[in-house]
Amino acid sequence: MSIKFVHLYFVFLILLFGFPFTGYSFDQDENVAVTAEKGLSMREKPDQGAKKIKTLPSKALVKIEKTGGNETEIDGLKAFWYKVKDASDSVGWVFGGYLGKIEDNEKKEGLITKSNERVSKKGKDLKISLLNGKEKAFSDISERDDCKKYELRDYFDFLGMYLICLNGNEWYHYILVNEKDGEEIVLKENPVFSPKKEYFFCSLLDNMNGSGFQIFKIEGKNAKNVYEIEVDDWNPENAKWDSETEISLTQHVLKNQENIPIKIVLDQSTQKWQLQK
């Protein structure tokens, strides 16, 4: 059972029975995974209002250090808070409702499965055997002021690309790696594909370092950045594809906490994406 399926199953129970679902309980030193698709906030204290340390990306692996705080209900999920350590050795508190068990085929080294024979991780080195016969390598760095950890997150067969997550001390981003020649495309977040898989968007929510939004057009076995914005006074939240040429989202204004429905639409005459309020 995949992590994503477990989370969807929780949501189904909430909608069916109308009561908060109590999530897993975890043991000290247990390795677990982030199930929130848009990432999970790590905070200084076991409280939703506590200062944010960083955002843990979806599927990130963390180690449980201890349980703390009161049982809390967030988004219909009822769970305790857990003090965790991530791959870059950052330590903080996260809400347990968005943590999940790691299945047997989701191994500690970045969810790399046995079936993927062209990818391996030994020690600090993540290696991909490319179709052109060469090798693509990423090496972790574990220094006090410069910590980087590379993890394989997904493989898109229709795109012919691997999705790598690079975790830093207080940041992360994703990298698409072409399976043929190893060419890289840097993404702000986990890609969300359009219904016909002609496009995908990446929506970054980060109150500490600014937020942003990217749209890429899929061209054969490649992807081209066709739209990008960076903002520091509002967050693009709840983004979803309404159609192949329209995205709806919420403009969450940080100053007054106002939520404004907006859209990003592909203009058919100019073939350019535009923000509409």
Secondary structure, DSSP 8 states (H G I E B T S, - for coil): --HHHHHHHHHHHHHHH-S-EE-----TT-EEEE--TT-EEEESSSSTTS-EEEEE-TT-EEEEEEEEEEEEEETTEEEEEEEEE-TT--EEEEEGGGEEE--TTS-TTTT--TT-TTEEEETTEEEEE-TTS-EEEEE-EE-SS-EEEEEEEEEETTTTEEEEEEE-SS-EEEEEEETTT--EEEESS--EE-TTSSEEEEEE--TTT-EEEEEEEEETTEEEEEEEEEESSEEEEEEEEEETTEEEEEEEETTT--EEEEEEEEETTTTEEEEE-
